[in-house]
C-alpha cells in the first residue's frame, strides 16, 4: 500500500538546514523504498515484552490486536528491533524474500 506523496517544495522553499517546521509531517512520508531488510516477527516466540516497540527509532512497531507488528510504511530496516528482541522472535529478511 503506497501513500499519496505530497508536492515537494523547491530548494528555495526548504528551511535552512532542512528543519521540520510542521509537527507530525513525518507521518505523511512512505520511507519503505529506503529499506533493504525488513523485520518479520515470529508470534510464537514473541513474549510481548515491548522492547522492539521501545527501541524502534522510527516508531514503526505497533501493538495491534494483542501483538506487535512492524508498520512497513515507516520501517527503514535498521534492525534495531531485532537486536533488542531477547527471545530472538524478530528476523530480518532481505526485501523480496519470504
Buried (B, 14 or more C-beta within 10 A) or exposed (E): EEEEEEEEEEEEEEEEEEEEEEEEEEEEEBBBEEBEBBBBBEEEEBEEBEBBBEBBEBEBBBEEEEEBBBBBBBBBBBBBBBEBBEEEBBBBEEEEEE
